[in-house]
């Protein structure tokens, strides 16, 4: 899986939806710093 592209897509879709990282994090039940790490390709997201 291309995690770099995944992070870019998550960020693009989050911004299109008008969400902040903290908003998305709340919906995903994770931290906003984790969302940032995924978007920057610093961390690999769990598929669960």
C-alpha positions as a printed Julia matrix, in Angstrom:
48×3 Matrix{Float64}:
   0.0    0.0    0.0
   1.23   3.52  -0.8
   0.99   5.17   2.63
   2.34   8.49   1.34
  -0.53   8.74  -1.15
  -2.96   7.6    1.53
  -1.86  10.4    3.87
  -2.16  12.98   1.09
  -5.66  11.74   0.25
  -6.74  11.8    3.88
  -5.56  15.4    4.19
  -7.19  16.43   0.9
 -10.53  14.87   1.82
 -10.38  16.23   5.39
  -9.85  19.75   4.07
 -12.6   19.33   1.46
 -14.95  18.34   4.28
 -13.93  21.43   6.25
 -12.55  19.39   9.16
  -9.62  20.16  11.4
  -7.28  17.34  12.37
  -8.89  17.31  15.8
 -12.36  16.89  14.24
 -11.24  13.9   12.19
  -9.37  12.46  15.16
 -12.52  12.57  17.26
 -14.48  10.73  14.56
 -11.71   8.11  14.26
 -11.22   7.78  18.03
  -7.52   8.67  17.87
  -5.38  11.71  18.64
  -5.03  14.72  16.38
  -1.25  14.26  16.49
  -1.71  10.75  15.06
  -3.77  12.18  12.18
  -0.96  14.66  11.51
   1.61  11.86  11.54
  -0.43   9.86   9.03
  -0.85  12.89   6.77
   2.92  13.57   6.89
   3.74   9.88   6.36
   5.5    9.73   9.76
   3.23   6.92  10.96
   1.38   4.01   9.36
  -2.34   3.91  10.14
  -4.0    0.85  11.57
  -6.48  -0.68   9.16
  -8.91  -1.33  11.98
